[in-house]
Amino acid sequence: MSNTQAQGSIFLKILVVVATLILIAVILIPGQIWENEEKIKSETLSDIESLYEAQRYYFKLNQDYTTDINALLMTTQNDSSLKAKKQIVDYTTKLKTAIDGFLEQQIIKSLVKISQNINNIVTDFENNTIYFAKFENIKTKAEDLNFKVLVMKEGVEQESYSMMAKSLDSLLNLRRDLTDYQLQVAARHSHSLTASIVSKLPEINFAAIAEYWQPLDIELTDLMLEINSTVLKTRTSIADRVADFQQSISSGFRTLEQSDLSNEISNSNIASGQVNSVYEDFLSDYLTTEKFVQYSLTDADSRLLNLSENNFYAPINNKPYSFQFMDTLGLVVEDPTLLDEIKEQAMSQVETIKNLPFFETYKTYLNVLDSLNTYATEVKIKYRRNAEVHFKTKDIDAVINNLKTTSTLSSYESLYKFVSDVPSSNSYSEIKAMVENTLLGIGLFKQIAETQIFGKLDTVHLELIGEMDDFNELLSGIRKNTHSFDNHKTLIYEALTQIKSNSSGANLVETLAKTELVLQDLFLFASEGKDESVYGIFSTKIINQGKMYGRTGEKSWEEE
């Protein structure tokens, strides 16, 4: 019995372990799948944008596009103007790093904190003058304290500190407005200002300045308390702000007091030397450093400079992205994902549609319309001095255009395009559009097969017959005329008769219904992609991410 209990216990433990592993998998794997889907999407869209920009840049230089990967790579990797732009950004980074490195020195950081908050106090007093005017005592104290604060920073008693503070303020302004300067000018000013600052540091009596600040700090606190005891408290928040400024100034002085000033000054000299080194580097590359500071490349330039062979292949299947150069859309860069699958499924319907009994009859009808249009133009040329013939030709042309835009003939055009273009198309979006339009067309022809109602086709067809009769009557009044539209009337009548005789029957309805179902499934596939099994029990979504096209870089994924 004990053996049975032991076996049961082992079996139970195994079940617990298996259940725990399954639970962990259920929790972790879906998240990993989602992260991988997002990664693939992000990389694919980034590749498409990079390749689009590369093609545009190539066109800018060569007045043409290319499908040659090496040509695109060579263009972006060896272009001197792109390299120059990158060099400007690199120089900017180098200068910014040197200035920031100087400003990050502990002694400089403390002096910046003191200087900036002194400026804040002075500015706040000046901005609140209008509030102090009605309180004479407060106004007088504020003016007195404002003067003392200015003396602390700019007084002759601390001339070295005053000169250092002015240079430091100028450096901070330069760093803030760096993009307003040419690289070389910014480097020269930075070198001059940091050198001026470090030259004054050994001369500054920091203890004396801190001693000057202590009673001033107390006076400021007293004045802020007095302000808060009046109605000014409800009109201005200067007291709270100045209190914060005071704390920052006092904190700066405490840091200086606790620092090894000799070592800090030495470090600042080294940092200033690095700024000078950048300036000297800039002098040796005048043509580049005469350009203005630029923190980063544009997105397009960054993509061009970082373009690699990997960007030409989709991450999900390593198939090359599609380049197309269309009359209507211009440049098109498209994801190849699922292209083979959608084309294979579409091709399975090409012969089915091509063999529909009415397919060739509609083609014949359209050919007659084109022939009629050509013939009417010949008549117009023959009697070009006859205004009535000219206008009658325009009437014929207008009715023909109306016929071609009827839902019936428009649907046939969709079917014809599907049959003609799917075999040669290498565009997922193009095939998807053809599938959608053909699906609508098949639905209409199924309805026609069931009801024998051709919509406006009959009405406009009769209108065209009437126009040809009118034209014949007009031509009969012209001496020695040999032209007539009777032949075209016969041809177009016969073509329509053939259409109608081949657009009915139970077999046709059944064929159209089956085709419609297949196209519905295909369009769903084209719109939503497919699920692919992961570890047998999970699935990941495989979808085509879209295209980038046109002169302005339209993105299909932003249109949905």
DOMARVO-141752 format. One record per residue: residue in one letter; x, y, z of N, C-alpha, C in turn. Coordinates in pm, whole numbers, plus 50000, padded with zeros to 5 digits. Atoms other than C-alpha are relative to their C-alpha. Layout:
<nodes>
AXYZXYZXYZ
...
</nodes>
This chain:
<nodes>
M500834987950000500005000050000500865012550000
S499124988449994502855023450078500625002949865
N499464998150134504285017149728499005007149909
T501074993850079500945026649573499885014850032
Q500084985849958500845058749778501185007949946
A498804993250048504405067149677499905002949851
Q500174998050144503645061849307499005011149970
G501014989450018500535083349339500565013650031
S499394987249961502545110449511500935005249890
I499084996050107505195110449233499225005049878
F500844996350115502505111648963499385013850020
L500604986949968500825140949140501025011249987
K498954989950011504125159649160500325003249853
I499754998050143504705154148790498915008649939
L501134992150049501225167848716500145014750040
V499844986249951501945198448929501095007249921
V498904993950076505255204748748499555003349858
V500484997950137503635200548405499015011649995
A501004989349996500705223048500500675013650020
T499274987449975503155249348630500695004849873
L499324996350125505155248448306499025005149896
I501024995550096501985251448099499525014050036
L500454986849955500855280948310501025010849966
I498944990350032504225298148266500015002949851
A500024998250146504055292147891498845008749956
V501204992450035500515305847870500175014850034
I499784986149958501645337248052501065006849915
L498844993650062504985343447879499965000049847
I499885001450146504685330847521499155010049922
P500784990050075501765353047404500645013850000
G499324987149993503675383447525501215000649907
Q498845000650089506795372447338499585000649853
I500514999750138504745366547023499605014149962
W500444986250028503195401247047501215009249981
E498804991650012506615417347102500714997649866
N499365003250128507995399146798499215005849884
E500844994150104505035410446586500245015049988
E499764985549999505585446546691501395003349948
K498634997850047509315443546625500064998849848
I500025001950145508705430146274499315011749931
K500734988650057506175457546205500875012549999
S499174988049989508495484846329501174999749902
E498855001150090511495471946132499575001149854
T500484999750138509455467245816499655014249957
L500384986350034507965502245822501225009049990
S498774992050004511375517045899500784997349871
D499315003550125512925498145606499345006849881
I500734994150113510205510045369500295015049990
E499734985650000510735546345473501445002849956
S498594997950036514525543045440500224997949851
L499835002950142514315527645094499315010649914
Y500694989350072511785553844983500905012449993
E499124988349997514155581645093501244997849913
A498825003050081517085564244924499675001449851
Q500404998750140515195561944594499815014749962
R500224985750027514165598544617501355007349986
Y498704993450005517755609044684500744996049872
Y499385004750124519005587744395499405007449880
F500674992950110516425603944167500465014549994
K499544986149995517525638444283501365001649933
L498664999350057521065630744171500054995349855
N499905006650132520335609943858498795001949910
Q501234998050077516855620543742499364986849958
D500605013050028515805584143752500044991650127
Y499985009449889515025555943996500804987849959
T499245012050032516845522744019499534988350086
T500275012149922516245486944129501314993550044
D498675005349968519995481544173500365003450145
I499694997949858520725476844545501365006550017
N498644994549987524435484044503500055014749961
A500004985950045523715516344316499445009050109
L500584992049892521505528844599500965001150118
L499074999949887524015518844866501205008849972
M498844991850036526925534744683499665014850002
T500424986050003524955566744637499945005950140
T500184994649864524115570645005501284999450082
Q498795001749919527415558245144501165008849956
N498864992450053529715578444920499695014549968
D500384986350035527795610844878500655010150095
S499244990549918529935639844999499105009550078
S500874990649929527025662545091499384993550123
L500525007249884525565635945322501074998850108
K498905001049904528955630645481500255013350070
A499784986749941529295668045533498955003150105
K501084997849902525915669745708500274992250128
K499705008149882526945641445938501165006050077
Q498844993949934530255658746009499575012150082
I500504988349927528385690346112499364995650132
V500645005249879526295670146358501044994650097
D498935005449914529405652346487500785011350067
Y499304988549942531185685646536499145006750107
T500904994149902528135699446713500014992050130
T499975008749881528095669646948501305001750076
K498694998349937531795674147012500085013150077
L499984987049934531405711047095499065000150121
K500975000349890528295705747306500534991950118
T499455008449894530005677947500501105007350076
A498914992549934533015700147570499445011150089
I500604989249920530875729547689499304994250122
D500725006249888528675706847901500974994150101
G498995005349908531765690148043500575010850090
F499524988749919532985724248159498945004150101
L501084995649911529605733848303499674989750108
E500275010549902529425700448487501064999350110
Q499014999549892532535708148693499335005250128
Q500724997049876531455710149058500055014850038
I499894985849964532755745149118499185008649906
I500774992450099531155757648796498504998150025
K501425002549971527825740848880499535008350118
S500374992149882527815758149219499905014849965
L500014985950039528645791849063498815003149909
V501194998350085525925787048801498765001050086
K501164999949910523415779349076499895013550071
I500014987049930524415810949266499645011349905
S500214989050096524535833448959498575000349946
Q501355000350058521255821948809498945004050101
N501024996749900519325825249133500115014450049
I499874985649976520765859749200499235007649892
N500734993850110519455869248856498494998550018
N501435002449979516095853748944499415009550104
I500484991049894515795874649260499855014249945
V500044986550056516625906849076498825001449904
T501114999750095514145898848800498665000250071
D501275000849927511395890149049499685013250069
F500234986849937511865922849239499535010149896
E500364990350104511675942648915498594997449948
N501335003450050508555924148801498895003250099
N501024997649898506775930949130499985014550050
T499954985949960507535968349152498615006150009
I501364994350003503925976549066499214996450125
Y500715004249878502685956749368500555007050124
F499364993749884505205972549608499665014950012
A500174985450005504276008349507499065005250108
K500994995449902501326010349749500424997450145
F499505002949865503415998450043501405006050010
E498774992250003506116024550098501164992950068
N498955006449923508056005350361500564987849924
I499595011850077508135973350155500735004249874
K499374995150122508975992849842501435004350026
T498664995149966511966009650011500954988550029
K499165011549966513285977050155500334991749877
A499795007950121512825959149823501045006549910
E499024993050083514765985949635501394998850060
D498705000949931517525984949896500604985949983
L499525013750011517775947049887500384996549856
N499705002550142517665946149510501375005649965
F498704993750024520625969949505501134991650062
K498985008049932522555948749756500284986949925
V499835012450075521935917349554500835002649874
L499244996450120523255934749241501455002850036
V498634997049955526295947249434500774987150023
M499365012849972526995911549541500584993849873
K499575006050124527295901149179500875009249916
E499354990850093528535932549009500845010850068
G499284989649928530175953349282501494999549980
V498554999250023533775965249253500784992750110
E499305006949892534585948749588500404985949960
Q499705013550050534495915549409500115000449848
E499884997950143535675925649065500254986849924
S499725012850067537075891048978498754991449992
Y501245007749999533815874449080499025005849898
S500914993250092531835900348884500344996849855
M499595002950138533885894748568499754985349966
M500255014250021533675856948611498514997549977
A501455002150008529885858848661499465004549863
K500444995250132529425879248342500404990149890
S499565009950098531475854148142499184987250011
L500795012149977529555825448299498595001749943
D501344997250056526195841448210500044999549847
S499865000050146527435846647855500154985749946
L499825013950042528535810147831498674992450007
L501305006649988525145798347956499065004349888
N500834995150111523395820247699500444994049867
L499465006050122525685807147427499564985449989
R500405014250001524955771147527498504998649970
R501465000450023521205778447529499675002849854
D500314995650137521265795147186501024994949900
L498875005050079523975773447031499674999349850
T500365001550142522065767646704499935013349926
D499984986850066522125805246637501395003449946
Y498604996950034525885803346580500564990449896
Q499195008950082528245789846320500904991950093
L499205008749914530295761146460501295006850046
Q498724994049966533575780046446499845012050094
V500254988349913532135811646601499634995350139
A500415005249870530495791646880501194994350075
A498825005849936533745773046948500955010950048
R499114989049961535765805446954499475007150124
H500594993449883533345822347196500094991050123
S499965009249887533205791147415501404999250059
H498605000349955536995789247429500345012850076
S499684987249936537265826247513499335001350136
L500764998549874534575824947784500494990550107
T499525009549898535815793347957501395004050049
A498664995449960539365806747953499915011850095
S500204988349913538145839448107499534995750138
I500555004749872536215820848376501084993750086
V499005007149919539055798148484501155009350041
S498924990749963541515827148483499635008250123
K500454991949886539395845348744499764991850125
L500355008249883538625815948971501025001250114
P499044999249887541925817149169499965013650073
E500004986549942541395854549233498775002750087
I501274997449931537905851049382500104995850146
N500075003049856537495852949760498604994850029
F501335006049985534605828549791499465001750141
A500444998549859534515831350171499425013850023
A500494986449982534045869150152498625001849937
I501314998950067531165865749906498944992950082
A500965007449918529515839450125499665008050125
E500234991849880529945862350425499085011849968
Y500884989050042528315890750232498564995249985
W501335005450027525405868050144499204997350128
Q500735004649881524545856550498499055010550058
P500964990249949523045889150634498955003949894
L500944996950109521475895950294498904989449994
D500965011149998519805861850315498965002250111
I500914997449887518325871250654499055011549968
E500834988550037517075904750526498934996249899
L500975004550099515415888250230498884991950065
T501015008149930513665863450458499045008950076
D500854990849924512405891650680499045007649909
L500864992550091511095911250383498894991049944
M501015009150053509295880650244498924997350105
L500985001849892507635875250584499095012250010
E500804987749994506525911550583499015000749884
I500895000150117505115908050232498824990650024
N501055009949976503165877150338499025004150109
S500904995349894501675896150629499015010449948
T500894990050060499915920050391499144993449891
V500865005250107497325916250114500814996349876
L499175003750114500255912849876500104984949983
K499925014550005500235876149963498994994149902
T501075004950090497015872249764500215004749856
R499804994350133498345891949466501274995249931
T498745004550059501855878149414500584988650083
S499375011449931503765846649501501515002050009
I498574997149997507165864049511500684994050122
A499385004949877507775853149869500414985449986
D499695014350017507635816049782501154998149902
R498955001650100509795820349476501365004450054
V498734994949948512465841449646500564990550105
A499545009849900512595816049930500734988449931
D499345010750076513435789249674501335004749944
F498754994650054516055811749513501065001050111
Q499074998949887517625818249853500594986550037
Q499525013449965517855781349932501034995049900
S499065004450102519575774549602501345007350012
I498764992449984522115802549657500784994950120
S499345004949879522875790650010500594986249978
S499505013550031523225754849882501275000949917
G498814998250083525735767049622501205003950083
F498884995749914527845784349884500464988650091
R499615011249914527775753650113500864990049923
T499215009250082529045731949828501415005349977
L498694994050020531865756349759500844999150127
E499295000449872532775757150127500564986250028
Q499595013849971533005719350140500934994449893
S499225005150113534985716249815501505002850020
D498564997450012538695713549754500175009349881
L500044990150107538795745849557501194999049908
S498805001050083542345740949436499844988949896
N500215011250091541465707149288498895002949899
E501134996650088538175720149147500445009849890
I499504990350099539935749248976500884993149897
S499135007650091542485725248830499154992049899
N500895007750090539695703048690499315009049899
S500654990550090537995733548542500955004749891
N499004996450102541215743248368500134989149895
I499925011350094541385708548213498785000249906
A501234999750080537755711348098500035011649901
S499864988550090538485745747952500964996749886
G499055004150102541455730747768499354991149895
Q500715008650096539115705247609499165008449905
V500754990850087536935733647479500955006349899
N499014994050090540055749847335500454990149894
S499605010350095541045716847174498974998549888
V501065000750101537675715446997500125011849904
Y499864988050084538185751046872501154998449901
E498855001950088541585742046731499684989849890
D500425009950102540105711546554499145006749894
F500904993250094537475733946399500785009049904
L499204991250085540135757646266500604992349882
S499375008050105541615729046063499004994949896
D501035004250096538285722045888499045011649980
Y500764987650009537085756745804498734998749917
L501145000950091534745747345518498784993750068
T501125006449929532645725245746499565008350119
T500364993049876532825745646066499505014249978
E500644987150026531665777245892498474998449995
K501435002750000528245760145886499435001950140
F500664997949871525705765846160499904986950079
V500165011349908525405743246460498734992249966
Q501175008550027523065713746401500084987850091
Y499965010649900522195689746681499794986149941
S500315013250054520815661646468499695000949851
L500355000850141520285650546112498484999549985
T501425001950027516855652145955499744984949995
D500335014250004515005619045963500434993849867
A499655005250133515555615045588501524998149987
D498555001050011519305622045606500554988750089
S499585010749909519695598745904499764986349938
R500325012850064517985570745714500984997249885
L499085001850113520195576445410501394995850048
L498655002749952523425575945609500114986450068
N499985012849929522445544745802499484988449915
L500525010450089521145525545501501044988849983
S499125011650019522595490345479499274989749915
E500605010450085521985459345271498844993250070
N501095006449924519775445345549498675007149980
N501244992450017517265473145488499234996349874
F500655003550126516475458645145499174987250008
Y500685012849987515015426345281499065000050121
A501005000049894511855421545486500434990750113
P499515008149887512655408445837499244987050020
I500805011949971509845382845840500324988349908
N499745011050095510865363045530501265002049916
N498744996950070514085379045403499835001549848
K500234997450142512475386745067500195014849972
P499724985850030513425419144889498735008349991
Y501134990750014511125448944914499795003249853
S500364997450139509325457944595500165014849965
F499924986550056510245488844392499165000549873
Q500814998350120507685500744138499985014949964
F500004986250048507575531943927498795001749908
M501294999650070503975538443825499675014049951
D500414987150057502475565843611499085007550096
T500994993549913499675572443861500545002950140
L499534998549861501385567044198501445004950009
G498594996449993504965575044103500794988750064
L499185009849929507555557644320499174992550103
V500685008249899506175528644526501024990350059
V499175009749929508155509444790499064991950087
E501055008149938506195479844922500564987650068
D499685012149925506385451445172499664987749916
P500285011950081506685417344995499284988950077
T500615010649918505105397945283498654995749943
L501235006550049502365374145163499725002949852
L500234997250142502775386044802499844987049921
D500095012650074503385350644673498674993150026
E501255006749964500365337444862498795006649934
I501174993350058497915364144746499994998649848
K499955001250146499145361744387499594985949957
E500355013850033498855323944384498494997850007
Q501455001749986495285325344511499245007949894
A500664991950103494355353244268500134993349864
M499785006650129495875334143977499054988249982
S500915011550011493615304744058498655004149944
Q501294995250049490645326843958500105006749864
V499854993050128492105342543644499314992449887
E500605007850108491105314243411498504998550017
T501445001149973487715310243581499265012249948
I500654987650044486855346743516500135001749849
K499774998550144488385346543168499074991249919
N500855009650071486185316743074498515002150026
L501434997049983482925332343190499385002649863
P500574999250136480555330442889499815014149947
F500234986350045479935367842881501295008249987
F498774992249990483595378042921500405006149866
E499554995150130484545380642553498945008949934
T501064991850063481135395642457500095014550045
Y499824986349952481715426042676501205006649935
K498804994850066485165429742526499665004549858
T500434996550136483575429442179499195012950000
Y500844987949991481035455742287500875012450018
L499114988549977483785478842414500845003049876
N499234997850123485805473642096499165007549896
V500894992950092482775484841894499895014750040
L500084986149953482495516042112501265007749959
D498744993450039486165524042049500045002449848
S500044998650146485705518141677499065011349960
L500984989450028482645540741677500605013750029
N499374987449964484575568041853501015004349893
T499004997250103487365565641596499325004549870
Y500724996750125484915566341307499385013950008
A500604986849983483105596841448501065010949988
T498904990350010486455614641474500415001849853
E499674999150143487215606441109498985008649925
V501054991950063483865621141008500195014850035
K499794986149957484595652441210501155006449922
I498864994750075487965656441037499625002449853
K500444998750139486365650640697499195012849979
Y500864988250012483805678140762500345010150110
R499524991549890485905699340994499455014349994
R500544986450010484355731540862498515000450036
N501435000949968480855719640953499834999750151
A500164998749855479965731241304499064989550056
E500985009849951476995707741334500644986250014
V499295012849992479195677441261500925000050123
H499104998949884481675689741521499244997650130
F500775001649876479025692341791499384986150012
K500595013349995477385659441694501054989550040
T498925009049959480745641941729500225000750152
K499844998549855481055656142080498864993050074
D501145006949937477565642742159500224984950003
I499715014450008478555607942040501044996350106
D498915002649905481745609642250499485000150144
A500544998949864479805620342560499184987750037
V500835011749972477325591642532500864987550016
I499095011549987480135566342478500665000050138
N499404998949866481825579242795498994996350108
N501045003649903478525576142982499794984950003
L500145014650006478215540142862501124993150076
K498855006549936481715531542981500005001650151
T500044997949855480955545543325498774993850065
T501125007249938477785525443375500574989150089
S499505010149906478125500543661500334986949930
T499775012850068477915471343420501354999949927
L498744999750073480775481743191501195003050091
S498924997549904482835495343484500384987050071
S499735012849934482495461443654500764990649906
Y499275008450096483595443943336501465004549991
E498624994950006486655466643321500814994850119
S499315005449882487505454943676500394985449978
L499705014150029487275418543566501114998849896
Y498995000550107489325425343254501385003650056
K498724995949938492035443043456500554988650086
F499585011249916492125413743700500654989249915
V499505010550088492615388543419501305004349932
S498844995250074495175410243239501205003050088
D498904994649920497225424143527500504991050112
V499565008549889497325397943804501244991849962
P498835008350033499785375143615501325007550004
S498754992450005502355402943579500245008850122
S499884990949886501745421743905500924994350108
N499155003549886504355421144181499725009250118
S500404990749895502435444544409498844994250081
Y501055005249911500465431844707498795009250001
S501114990549991498375463544730499235000749869
E500674999650129497635463244357499094987849983
I500815012250010496425427144366498815000850096
K501094998649903494395434444678498905009049944
A500984990850059492685463944502499244993249886
M500665007050110491995442344196499034989550052
V500895009949940490505415144416498725006750050
E501174993049947488215440244586499075004649887
N500824995250112487025455744259499354988649923
T500555011550071486575421844094498904993450080
L501055005549914484595409344392498695007649983
L501204991850022482175438344349499414997249862
G500465002650136482005431543975499314986649988
I500615013350004481295394444018498625000150066
G501304998849933478495403144260498965006249909
L500944993450092476925426144002499594990549887
F500325009050111477175400543721499164988150047
K500875010549945475625374143949498575005050010
Q501334993949991472735397944009499365001249861
I500504999050137472395403843633499564986249949
A500335013550045472435366243568498694995250062
E501215004249929469625361743821498775007949955
T501164991150025467435391243716499895004749856
Q499954994950137468465399843357499745015149994
I500084985349996468475436443462501425005549990
F498644995250028471505454543319500225014450044
G499854986449950471005487643498499855010349891
K500094989050097471665518543289500564996349863
L499385003950126473385499043013498985000749885
D501034999750105470135494642814499605014249965
T500464986250022469075530742860501015008149920
V498964992050067472375546442755500314994049862
H499815006450131472755520942474498995005549899
L501054994550089469425532742324500275014649968
E499654985950022470585568642369501085001149893
L498935000050100473685560542164499444996849861
I500645003150129471565544741888499315012449945
G500674987750042469505576641879500975010349949
E498994990350045472645597841849500534996349862
M499525004250132473845576841555498945002649893
D501074996850096470435580641386500015014949967
D499944985550022470645618341434501195003849913
F498804997250078474175618341295499784996249852
N500295004250138473025598540989499125010249926
E500904990250060470255623540930500765012649964
L499194988150027472735652240954500884997749876
L499105003050111475135635140711499244998949867
S500785001550124472325628240461499765013549932
G500214986750057471975665740413501265006049942
I498724995050054475625669740314500214994149862
R499855004250138476235668239939501234990949983
K498955009850031478325638939816500504992650125
N499595007349879478475623940167499984984949973
T499945014750016479505587140173500074992950135
H499865005849866479645581940552498634996650059
S501235004249932477045563540758500364992250127
F499785007249874476775549541113499194987050006
D500845012150000474545520441006500784987650039
N499195011849969477365495041027500264998950150
H499735000049855478205505241383498734997250079
K501275003149934474525503941477499794984950001
T500165014650008474445467941357500974992850093
L498985006449917477695458641530499715001250149
I500224998049858476745473641862498734992950046
Y501225007449968473285458041851500344985250016
E499625014149992474785423941782500834997250125
A499165001949881477345428542061499164999650127
L500864999949882474655437142317499154987350006
T500785012450005472575407642201500834988350052
Q499115010649954475555384742259500235000850152
I499844998149855476065399542605498834993950074
K501205004449929472505392342705499794985049988
S500205014450017472425357442560501014991850078
N498965007249924475575348342755500045004250147
S500014994849862474575364743086498894994050084
S501075006249922471955340543216500244985150009
G499915014549985471465304743324500454995950138
A499715004849864471675284343643501484996850017
N498585003449990475205272143567500865012550019
L499244987649986476455307643527499835005750141
V500254994949865474805318343853500824992250101
E499245008549907476435288844031501495003249992
T498574996850017479865296543883500355013450063
L499764986649943479605333243979499914999850151
A500145000949855478455324244330501254993850063
K498785006349948481445301144381501195009649990
T498904990450018483825327144241499915011250103
E500214989449901482325353444470500494995650137
L499565005149869482955331544777501524999250008
V498545000950001486555325244675500635013950012
L499464986449996487175362344619499755006650135
Q500274994749866485535370944952501074995150098
D498955005649913487965347445130501365006249967
L498714994250041490855361544929500125014450047
F499954986149954489935397445013500175000650151
L499825000649855489665388245382501464996950033
F498585003249983493125372645358500875012249972
A499224988250038494455403845182499905010950105
S500234989249903492995426645450500554996650139
E499675003649862493795406945766501224991050013
G498845008849992496715384145674499614986050042
K500285013849959497005349345815500644997250135
D499445004549873497675331746145500944988349974
E499015010750015500755309846169500244993750136
S499895007249874501105283146435501365002150066
V498784998849920503645287946715499904989850114
Y499985010549898504525258146938498734991450000
G501155008850011501395240746816498715005350058
I501234995549934498965258247049499815015249995
F500114985550012499695295146992500085003849852
S499904995450139499585315946676500515014449995
T499544986350024501195347246536499385005049872
K500654993950116499655371246287501055004349898
I499124996050111501415374945950499195009349910
I500734990550084500315406145762500985007849912
N499234991050085501535428045479499895014050059
Q499994987249929502595461245634499685012149912
G500424988950086501855482645326501095005749914
K499104993850097503655507145104500155014950031
M499774985649996505065542245078500125004549855
Y500084996850142504415560644755499755014949977
G500334986350040503965593044563501115010050024
R498984989549987505855625644552500175004750143
T499934994949862505035634444913500154988950103
G499765010949906505665600245065498784995750078
E501215004949933502135588445139500274986250060
K499785012849932502095559545387498664992950014
S501285007150000499365533645340499574996450140
W500375004149864499515523445707499425011750082
E500624988649932498485558845806498635003549941
E501274997150066495475558545573498874991150051
E501025009749958493705529245736499315004550127
</nodes>
